[in-house]
Structures are given as C-alpha cells and as structure tokens.
C-alpha cells in the first residue's frame, strides 16, 4: 500500500531534517490510481519542498513497449555540481568497463560513470572486488560519500 499524501509529507519532513537525498522509482506511473499526475504527487511535493531528488521512470509498460528498455533518469538539484555528485566517475577505461560488464555483470557507462543509487550495503563488496579485479588494483579516482535512501512511489 502506498503512503497517503499526509504520510508523504511526514516522510518529506524526516528526509529534510536528516539531509537525505531521495530516490524515487516510478516504474508504473499512472497504473496505481489510473491518473499519472496523481501517482506523481509525492515526487512533485518533494521538489516543491526543496529536496534534491533522483527519479527513475520506466516507460515500457506505459507505452506498451514490453520488449524494449525505455526509461529516464531525472535529477533535481540546486546546482549542476550537486547533480553530478549522484554519480561516481570511476576512472575506468572503456576496456575495463567492458570487462566489468562481461566478467562480473556490473553495468555502467563506457566512460566509467557509476550510479551510486545502485550501490547498497549488500552489493558494495562485490562491486569493489569486481572493479579491483578488472583494473588490476589501479583505480584512478576515489568517490565521495553520499547518503541514499530509497523511497518508492
């Protein structure tokens, strides 16, 4: 069951009080209530409340494109620099990224950019060990600590 708008307001306040970055996953926007605008009310409220957010949307079901991977990542931040902090540039070469993908099934852009929203306490060791393996331990760039909390709509 999804939170009510009043509960979302309370979640917004807690997130604001704790300086959390909020991550929304809107895979089925419009299917929960039958109204796409209503299903996005929490996201709009968080932006209006002044939060920086990351929003992922899948459009495969919405557009009837079941065999396709259609989606978007939207980032709302005060500055472009803050938006960039939501990703880590690993410094891996294209060849290292391809090896990471083929040998360890970890996916990132060919320039080595990794979405930190996908790194959890359960997979961080595997990711770190895999990156170490494909780079032969010669990582070039360290990432900044960023706190992520998942909030699904």
C-alpha positions in Angstrom: 0.0 0.0 0.0 1.3 3.4 -0.9 1.6 6.2 1.7 -1.1 8.8 1.8 -0.2 12.4 0.8 -0.1 13.2 4.5 2.3 10.4 5.1 4.4 11.5 2.2 4.6 15.0 3.8 5.9 13.4 7.0 8.4 11.4 5.0 9.5 14.6 3.3 10.0 16.4 6.7 12.1 13.5 8.0 14.2 13.4 4.9 14.7 17.2 5.0 15.6 17.1 8.7 18.2 14.4 8.0 19.5 16.0 4.8 18.8 12.9 2.8 18.8 12.5 -1.0 15.5 11.0 -2.0 15.4 8.4 -4.8 12.0 7.7 -6.5 11.2 4.7 -8.7 8.1 5.4 -10.8 8.0 2.2 -12.9 4.2 2.2 -13.2 3.2 5.8 -13.1 -0.5 6.1 -13.9 -1.2 2.4 -13.1 -1.6 2.7 -9.3 -4.5 5.2 -9.4 -5.3 5.4 -13.1 -4.1 9.0 -13.1 -0.4 9.7 -13.9 -0.5 13.2 -12.3 -1.9 11.8 -9.0 0.7 9.0 -9.0 3.5 11.6 -9.2 2.1 13.8 -6.5 4.7 12.8 -3.9 7.6 13.5 -6.4 6.2 16.9 -7.1 5.7 17.6 -3.4 9.3 16.7 -2.6 10.6 19.0 -5.3 8.3 21.8 -4.1 9.6 21.2 -0.6 13.1 21.9 -1.8 14.6 18.4 -1.9 17.3 17.3 -4.3 15.9 14.1 -5.8 16.8 11.3 -8.3 13.8 9.9 -10.2 13.8 6.9 -12.4 10.9 6.1 -14.7 10.3 3.1 -16.8 8.0 3.7 -19.8 7.9 0.1 -21.2 4.5 -0.7 -19.7 3.1 2.9 -20.0 3.9 2.9 -23.8 3.1 -0.7 -24.4 6.8 -1.4 -25.4 7.2 -4.6 -23.4 10.2 -5.9 -25.4 12.1 -2.6 -25.0 14.0 -0.9 -22.2 12.6 2.6 -22.3 13.1 4.9 -19.4 14.6 8.0 -17.9 16.7 9.2 -15.1 15.9 12.7 -13.9 17.9 14.6 -11.3 16.7 17.7 -9.5 19.4 19.6 -7.7 20.2 23.1 -6.7 23.3 23.2 -9.0 24.8 21.1 -11.8 27.7 20.2 -9.4 25.2 18.7 -6.9 23.6 16.6 -9.7 27.0 15.3 -10.7 27.6 14.0 -7.2 24.9 11.4 -7.7 27.2 9.6 -10.0 30.8 8.4 -9.4 33.3 8.7 -12.2 35.4 5.6 -11.6 38.2 6.5 -13.9 37.9 3.1 -15.6 38.8 2.8 -19.2 36.3 1.6 -21.8 38.1 -1.7 -21.9 37.9 -2.0 -18.1 34.1 -1.2 -18.2 33.5 -3.8 -20.9 35.5 -6.4 -18.8 33.4 -5.4 -15.7 30.2 -6.0 -17.7 31.3 -9.2 -19.3 33.0 -10.9 -16.4 31.1 -9.6 -13.4 27.7 -8.4 -14.9 28.1 -4.9 -13.4 26.9 -2.2 -15.8 27.9 1.4 -16.1 28.5 3.8 -18.9 31.5 3.3 -21.2 33.2 6.4 -19.7 33.1 4.6 -16.3 30.3 6.6 -14.7 28.5 4.5 -12.0 25.1 5.3 -10.5 25.7 5.4 -6.7 21.9 4.8 -6.2 22.6 1.2 -7.3 25.3 0.6 -4.7 23.9 -1.0 -1.5 25.4 -2.5 1.7 24.6 -5.9 0.2 26.5 -5.4 -3.1 29.2 -2.9 -2.3 31.8 -5.6 -1.5 31.1 -7.4 -4.8 31.2 -4.2 -6.8 34.5 -3.1 -5.1 36.2 -6.5 -5.6 35.0 -6.7 -9.2 36.3 -3.2 -10.0 39.6 -4.1 -8.3 39.8 -7.3 -10.5 39.3 -5.5 -13.8 41.5 -2.6 -13.0 44.2 -4.8 -11.5 44.0 -2.7 -8.4 45.0 0.6 -10.1 41.9 2.7 -9.5 42.4 6.3 -10.5 39.6 8.2 -8.9 38.0 7.9 -5.4 34.3 8.6 -4.9 32.7 10.9 -2.4 30.4 9.6 0.3 26.8 10.3 -0.5 23.8 9.0 1.5 21.0 7.5 -0.5 17.6 6.3 0.8 15.1 4.6 -1.4 11.5 5.8 -1.4 9.2 4.1 -3.9 6.0 5.7 -5.2 
